[in-house]
């Protein structure tokens, strides 16, 4: 299962340009993160995931990396990042960096060298065809723009050429095999980057688009998974406490085949996670399970989640998250009361949970102009709201110079206001995280079972080891009977819950843990 520290880990995701600006230039930075490490510790999070902070032209908010070994000057220096590792470790906080293995910026030195007409050590580092009039069927590509006579493949935006890890199904002479010298060289180069930051004090990586490496891979991504299994072997041997979480959303492929320690349960439309918080795009209104009286159905989640959990539970962890930099914030459609129940669920389920900065106070998804390739994602990337001061405490810069505008609503949630309110979303989140830390049966690998789950009915009741959790997002009180409830007592609740013999009553909009 990997590093033991993951069993009790609760992660906090930080979008560095929007978290805290220490030098009044309008952009968040590493020093700003360091200054708020005590806040993160008090929240209860003992691990961080920091979105890319490397040198970049920022055509895709840093996911277009120009130099993997250099911190972007707008965030600070390599020394600042190493100091962040040290300060975090002093507080018992682990730090994951964001690894982008599938592509680089088109300004990366590797790519510039690969564009030369003369063969060199980087000629095979990217996916190129043999001549400029030869495209790449089924894949995006660019031709006629470089000195080299060939078309090059893209992995996302036009500024992100695809690194070459080979092709499983090769139909053209220019396609490299996954075990070709050039594909292996790319893999080893990525390992060297990982070693560089692990040696500097990093505790592991979140891996961007982890399933995108080998092209024309088979249905189960065996060739791509084999690359990650090889990297996992390197970690097990040289860095056994380092962790990896994949952006994959397929636990069998990522955990069982690829050897990742964690796999994100992503917000893919129609999957089980999508039905919990963000089912508002479906026809007929919002049917999210945690939306009050929405007609949500927990079976839509369980029918997708349970097979994935059962096949992978002994190999790694499924990671649920409140939100991330690519998804609408949950407060876009859920009230603070609904968010409390959703977070209670996320923080008491198996696996390793992630909280996106600002979700703990219910920051909203804002209607703002696109920034650095964010497009519809930009509204979830606005500055952290610390207090009621200038720019909500994010920066002393003029509002016009901020990376993105802050929420100017009169009732914009802030850390300062919610810290004073014992019933706030922030304080409920703190209590929930503390509960998880205090009870091993609520942590990552404690057994999970379904006790009560009926189609379009409430509550949902599930076991975690010797504990029982129940959640009722509806407005109506519900009572169910089960021998499992006999002798149990409520040790934590949101709203009102009670046990009488083998009867459990969960009032509307309530959650409970029984012991």
Order of alpha helices (4+ residues) and beta strands (2+ residues): beta-alpha-alpha-beta-beta-beta-alpha-beta-alpha-beta-beta-alpha-beta-alpha-beta-beta-alpha-alpha-beta-alpha-beta-alpha-alpha-beta-beta-beta-beta-beta-beta-beta-beta
